[in-house]
Amino acid sequence: MSIKANLLEVKKSLRDNVELVAVSKYHSIEETREAYDAGQRDFGESREQELRLKHEALPKDIRWHFIGKLQTNKVKYIAPYVSIIEAVDSLKLMKEIEKQAAKCNRTIDVLLELHLAQEETKSGMLPEECLAMLEEGEWREMEHVRICGIMMMASNTDDEEQIRSEFLRAKALFDDIKGKYFAQSEAFSIRSYGMSGDYLLAQECGSNHVRVGSRIFGER
């Protein structure tokens, strides 16, 4: 099947309130354009250099999501144009985004990355670390960063019940954080979890923002 056919099939399987991010990382500019031509506007990239090349080559109405681990020294390169940074795993990184966004006179949306998987290799803040950072409150002074929700990655396992429990825990943490710190914020609304192998389960468990790559573009 073509990228267009794959994309339309994925979109057909999504609930009305679920946003699709097409993970174009490691796929060519031509393949990304094919998905764009089929109507997709949100794309996920995880390497600054690859993102820069695609941003320069592709239409400017694309909303670029940075979905990988972001080093603080790379923030300045993507700050002028990135739409959302999905994997904020420390206050240090958030402060650097604030600094670089201020230089560009823009506000950058971010998601707080939570580590809920039972794997050491997964990145993100432990729930208690995230809650401690929010409680401390330094983020409230940031005028160029807008916290819009949470993201997480489930364990890499075939155990569907384990994945389901991690997704449901993410939803519960989102509700807790929303109630305590963002009750008045309409922007704090994104629950980003679910990828090609588990996005249907993720939307059953409250995700409204899924990142799908291989189902659209094929295996790399």
C-alpha positions in Angstrom: 0.0 0.0 0.0 1.1 3.6 -0.6 1.9 6.1 2.1 -1.3 7.9 1.3 -3.4 4.7 1.6 -1.7 3.8 4.9 -2.2 7.3 6.3 -5.9 7.3 5.4 -6.4 3.9 7.0 -4.7 5.0 10.3 -6.9 8.2 10.3 -10.0 6.1 9.8 -9.2 4.1 12.9 -8.8 7.2 15.2 -11.5 8.6 17.4 -12.7 12.1 16.7 -10.7 13.7 19.5 -7.4 12.0 18.7 -4.7 13.9 16.9 -2.2 12.0 14.7 1.5 12.9 14.6 3.1 11.1 11.6 6.5 10.0 12.8 8.7 10.9 9.8 12.1 10.5 11.5 14.5 8.5 9.4 12.2 8.7 6.4 13.0 10.8 3.3 11.8 14.3 2.4 10.0 12.7 -0.5 8.1 10.2 1.8 7.3 13.0 4.2 5.9 15.1 1.3 3.8 12.2 0.2 2.1 12.2 3.6 1.8 16.0 3.4 0.2 15.8 0.0 -2.3 13.3 1.5 -3.4 15.9 4.0 -1.1 15.3 7.0 0.2 18.4 8.8 1.7 17.2 12.1 5.0 15.4 11.8 7.4 14.0 14.4 11.2 14.2 14.3 13.8 13.3 16.8 17.1 14.6 15.4 17.8 18.3 15.0 19.8 18.1 11.8 17.2 15.9 10.0 14.4 18.2 11.2 16.3 21.3 9.9 16.7 19.7 6.4 13.0 18.8 6.2 11.9 22.2 7.6 13.9 23.9 4.9 12.6 21.7 2.1 9.0 21.2 2.9 5.9 23.5 3.2 5.9 26.0 6.0 2.4 25.1 7.3 3.8 21.8 8.7 3.6 21.6 12.5 6.9 20.0 13.6 6.9 18.0 16.8 10.2 17.3 18.4 9.7 13.8 19.9 13.1 12.6 20.8 15.5 13.3 23.7 16.5 16.9 23.2 19.9 18.1 24.4 19.9 21.6 25.8 22.6 22.7 23.3 20.3 21.8 20.4 17.3 23.9 21.5 18.5 27.1 19.9 18.5 25.4 16.4 14.8 24.4 16.5 13.4 27.2 18.7 12.7 29.5 15.7 10.1 27.1 14.1 9.3 24.0 16.1 5.6 23.8 17.1 5.9 21.6 20.1 8.6 19.8 22.1 7.1 16.6 23.3 9.8 15.2 25.6 10.6 17.7 28.3 12.3 15.6 31.0 13.8 18.2 33.3 13.4 21.8 34.6 16.9 22.5 33.1 15.6 21.7 29.6 12.5 23.8 30.1 14.6 26.8 31.2 16.7 26.5 28.1 13.5 26.4 25.9 12.3 29.5 27.7 15.6 31.3 27.0 15.7 30.4 23.3 12.0 31.0 22.7 12.4 34.5 24.3 15.2 35.2 21.9 12.8 34.3 19.0 10.0 36.3 20.5 7.7 33.3 20.5 6.0 30.8 22.8 6.8 27.1 22.5 4.4 24.4 23.5 5.9 21.5 25.5 4.8 18.2 27.0 6.1 16.8 30.3 7.7 13.4 29.6 6.9 10.8 32.3 8.8 7.6 32.9 6.1 5.0 33.6 7.5 2.0 31.7 9.2 -0.9 33.5 12.4 -0.3 31.5 15.5 1.6 32.6 16.2 2.6 29.0 13.1 4.8 28.7 13.7 8.4 29.5 11.4 10.9 31.3 10.7 12.1 34.8 9.5 9.7 37.4 6.0 10.8 38.5 7.3 12.0 41.9 10.0 14.1 40.2 7.5 15.7 37.9 5.1 16.5 40.7 8.0 18.0 42.8 9.0 20.2 39.9 5.4 21.5 39.4 5.0 22.0 43.1 8.2 24.1 43.3 6.7 26.4 40.8 9.5 27.9 38.8 7.7 27.1 35.6 5.0 29.6 36.5 7.5 32.4 35.7 8.2 31.3 32.2 6.5 33.5 29.6 7.7 31.7 26.5 7.0 28.1 27.4 3.4 26.7 27.5 2.9 23.4 29.2 0.2 21.6 27.2 0.1 18.1 28.7 2.1 14.9 29.3 3.7 12.2 27.1 5.0 8.8 27.8 6.1 5.5 26.1 4.9 2.2 27.3 7.1 -0.8 28.0 8.3 -2.7 24.9 6.4 -5.9 25.6 3.8 -8.1 24.2 1.9 -8.1 27.5 -1.1 -6.0 26.6 -2.3 -5.8 30.2 1.0 -4.3 31.3 0.8 -1.7 28.5 -2.9 -1.0 29.4 -2.0 -0.4 33.0 0.8 2.0 32.1 -1.5 3.9 29.8 -4.2 4.1 32.5 -1.6 5.3 35.0 -0.6 8.1 32.5 -4.3 9.1 32.2 -4.6 9.2 36.0 -1.4 11.3 36.4 -2.7 13.7 33.7 -5.9 14.1 35.6 -4.1 14.6 38.9 -1.7 17.2 37.4 -4.5 19.0 35.5 -6.6 19.3 38.7 -3.7 20.5 40.9 -1.8 22.8 38.6 -3.7 23.5 35.3 -7.3 23.5 36.2 -7.7 26.9 34.6 -5.6 26.1 31.6 -7.4 25.1 28.4 -4.0 24.5 26.8 -3.2 21.7 29.2 -5.1 19.1 27.3 -2.7 16.7 25.6 -2.3 13.1 26.6 0.4 11.8 24.2 0.9 8.1 24.3 0.5 5.3 21.8 2.6 4.4 18.7 2.2 2.1 15.7 1.9 -1.1 17.7 -0.4 0.1 20.5 -2.2 3.3 19.4 -5.6 1.7 19.3 -5.2 0.5 22.9 -3.8 3.9 23.9 -6.9 5.8 22.6 -9.1 3.3 24.6 -7.0 4.4 27.7 -7.5 8.1 27.2 -4.8 9.2 24.8 -5.8 12.0 22.5 -2.4 12.4 20.7 -0.7 9.4 19.0 2.6 9.1 17.3 2.5 6.7 14.3 5.4 6.0 12.0 5.8 2.5 10.6 2.1 2.0 10.0 2.2 5.0 7.7 5.7 5.0 6.1 6.6 1.3 6.4 9.5 -0.2 8.3 12.8 1.7 8.0 
